[in-house]
């Protein structure tokens, strides 16, 4: 219904704008709804990095509740602690979700975050691609393709910070507004981009940096295709970027100061450059999470990190890009297709990986991998951003198909549907929260509040597990361990002769410890102010138990596979 002057009634306009996100939410419920009966006790995804995000949600909520600093903590890697801005703490979403976390627990907040990630990402992509298509249905389909792509859904297995991929389409939409549409004043576009950037920095800085690389690729492609527009576009982009940078720095000034000038900062690069990369074979071979899979072969073993194993595009989608490039030479498609290809090449990392084998063939990322800050990006995650270009192509193709008559109006959407069916997801896994019986025992409740606890195993996935143990105990005690980027080069634990030796044992090394080294380890226990030691089992528990018994004597408590030494200071005085 329109009023005088042809203007639609505001309530109708708001209702129409609410339909796309509502439909995306229904899609998310259809995909993730199986978690609802066990929400609060399980999480969406696998038993890996999700535990770290759950921990940050609980830690930040606990800090807000008690009026503590949510950007720094000594709860893990004590006595020094860690700087949350160098970790995947998702500070802003964690603060926003604090009421839910305190009411229903961190697992419920995590599941809400994971279900919201594809919805928000799809909604943002819908707004971006709607600039290039007239059909609302085509724009909605484009948003669906981006928000529920194989790459983004792979991130929902445990990387909530990268599954929240709304920033890239929002940034591209604002760049388009500044350079092409020009309906808003430049200062307004810059402020909007600055606010979005600040929000993204406090959600996940890696996605913010990756989006900068994506926009650089897009601008490079556009400069080649439209050389006559480079100079005026550069002036407008310069003004917008300056305003956006100032706005973002003002809004995120305190967190950034804590990150770069505050305590407990890590040093050196945080991630190996040739580790979390997309395998070229995985672009063509589906992983086990796809609904349609090839018999007898899967790309799963070709990825080091399961959450970053969403490289699959498939032959059908690649053919779709090729056909669109040939038939729909609109400006949007002409820019989107080469950007998709460039982004996929960047996702392959510094060297070509094929079928799980690393080859010596260098790739363009080898240059980016040497740049400050950008060296800490995981290349495989660029596959999430590649789907924004694919979503644009799909939306343009659908828009063209819907404007056809007769058989073409049926045939073209049918072919598009067949191509997209090849990337349909299978149902996501769920993981139940499991804790050792000892944590619920009366003996565990005797650990003094504020005590520093050493829990073995100290390294790798085990240090993710103990994060949840500490959170379940209400953060009553601190830990020497904790899977996070800590001070200097600490990753899993506070460095010392003792913790380094335990980590070496867990890695399978044959370790011989002399009496003189035992004396150094006892000094480590005193220096780190460790009051309680818990040996919680594991593949190398026998060797660790033997070492700890030599250090402290027989354990104070034995509860199944768990061995506990209380009052370490008193035990050391007896040695």
Residue, then its C-alpha position, 0 to 999 in steps of 0.5 A: x500500500x502506498x500513500x500520497x506521492x507513492x511512498x510506501x507506509x513505514x510499517x510496510x517497509x519495515x515488515x518487508x525489510x524484516x522478511x530476509x533475516x527472518x527467513x535466514x533465521x528459519x534456515x539456521x533453526x532448520x540446520x542447527x535446531x537439534x541443539x535446542x533440547x540440550x542447549x546449555x549442556x552441549x555446543x554446536x561443533x566438534x570437540x576442539x577450538x569451540x571450547x576456547x570460545x566458550x571459555x572466553x564467553x564465560x571469562x568476560x561475563x565473569x569479569x563484567x559481573x565482578x567489575x574486572x578488566x575484560x581485556x586482561x586476565x591472570x586466570x590462565x598462564x598465571x602468575x603473569x596472565x594473557x592479553x585478551x586482545x591478542x586472542x579470539x576472545x570476541x570481547x564485544x559479543x561476549x559483553x553483549x551476551x553476558x546477561x544470557x551467559x550469566x542466566x543460561x551458561x556459556x554453552x547457551x551463549x555459544x550456541x546462540x552466537x553460532x546460530x546467529x553467525x550465518x544469519x547476520x552474514x547472510x543478511x549483510x550479504x543480501x544488502x550488499x548484492x541487492x545493489x546489483x540485482x532488482x529482484x528481492x528473491x535473487x538478492x535473498x538467494x545471494x545472501x543465503x549462498x554466502x551465509x550458508x556456504x561450505x566455508x562459513x559453515x566449516x567455521x561454525x564447527x568451532x571458530x565463531x570469530x570467523x563464522x561472524x562474516x558480516x563485516x566484508x559485505x558491509x565494508x564492500x557495500x560502503x565502498x560501493x556507496x562512496x565510489x559508485x552510488x554517491x548518495x551519502x556524504x563521504x563523511x557519513x560513509x566514513x563514519x559508518x565504515x569506522x563504526x563497523x570496523x571498530x565493532x569488527x575489531x572487537x569481534x575478530x581482528x583477523x576478519x577485519x584484516x582479511x577484509x582489507x586484503x579482499x577490498x585491495x583485490x577488488x580495487x585492483x581488479x576495478x582499476x584494471x577494468x576501469x582505468x579512467x575512473x582510478x583518479x577520482x575514485x582514489x580521492x573519494x576512497x582516501x577521504x572515506x578511509x581517513x574518516x573511517x580510520x579516525x572513527x574506528x581509532x576513537x571507538x576502539x582506542x582503549x582496547x587497541x592501547x591495551x593490545x599494543x602497549x598493555x601487558x602480557x603481549x606475545x612476540x613474533x608471529x602467532x601462526x605458522x604461514x604454511x599450516x592453516x591453508x586450503x588444499x587445492x584438491x579440497x576445492x574440487x573434492x567435498x568434505x564429509x560435512x557436505x550432503x552430497x559426497x563422492x564415494x570412497x574419497x573425502x577431503x577431510x584428511x587434507x586439512x590440518x584444522x577441521x574448522x578451516x576445511x571449508x575449501x570446497x567449491x565443486x565443479x558445478x560452482x566453478x562452471x557456474x562462474x565460467x558461464x556467468x563470466x561469459x554470458x552476464x558481463x555486468x560490472x558486478x559479475x566482471x569484478x566478482x569472478x576474478x576476485x573469487x579466483x584471486x581470493x581462492x589463490x590467496x587461500x592456498x597459502x605460501x606454497x601449493x598443497x595438493x591432496x594433503x602433500x605440501x609442494x615447493x611451488x610458491x604462491x602469491x601468499x608467500x609475499x603477504x606472509x612476510x608483512x607485519x600483522x598480515x603474517x598472522x592471518x590463516x590463509x584458509x579462511x579467505x575461502x569464506x570471503x570468496x563466497x561473497x563473490x560467488x553469492x554476487x554471481x548467483x544473485x545476478x544469474x537468478x535475477x536474469x533467470x527470473x526475468x526470462x519468459x517461457x521455458x527459460x524461466x524454468x530451465x535456468x533456475x533449475x540449472x542454478x538449483x542443481x549447481x547449488x545443490x552440490x554444496x548443501x550441508x549435512x547436519x552439523x555435529x554436537x558435542x556434550x560438555x564432559x568433566x572429570x568426576x573429581x571436579x564435583x568431589x568434596x576434595x576439589x572444593x578444598x582447593x583454596x580460592x585464588x590458588x594457582x593450579x598446575x594441571x597436566x597434560x599442559x599442552x595442545x588440546x588438553x589445555x583447551x579441556x582444562x579451560x572448561x574445568x576452570x570455568x565450571x569451577x567458577x574461576x575459583x582458582x587460577x592455572x599455569x596452563x591455558x590454551x591462549x597466546x600469552x606473554x612472549x612466545x607462551x601458547x599453552x602454559x607459562x614457560x619454565x623448566x617444569x612445564x617445558x619438560x612436561x610438554x616434552x613428555x607429552x610430545x613423546x620425547x624420552x626425558x631423563x631428569x637428574x636431581x639437579x634438574x629436579x631442584x630447578x623444577x621445585x624452584x619453578x613451583x615456588x616461583x610460579x606460586x603453584x599451590x595445587x598440582x593435578x595430574x588428570x590422565x592422558x596418553x603419557x600420564x604414567x611418565x608425568x605421574x612418575x616425574x611429579x611423584x619424584x618432585x613432590x612425593x606421593x599424591x595427596x588424593x587419588x580419584x580414579x585417573x586423577x592424582x592431586x597434590x595439595x599444599x605444594x609449599x608444605x610438600x616442598x618443605x619436606x623434600 
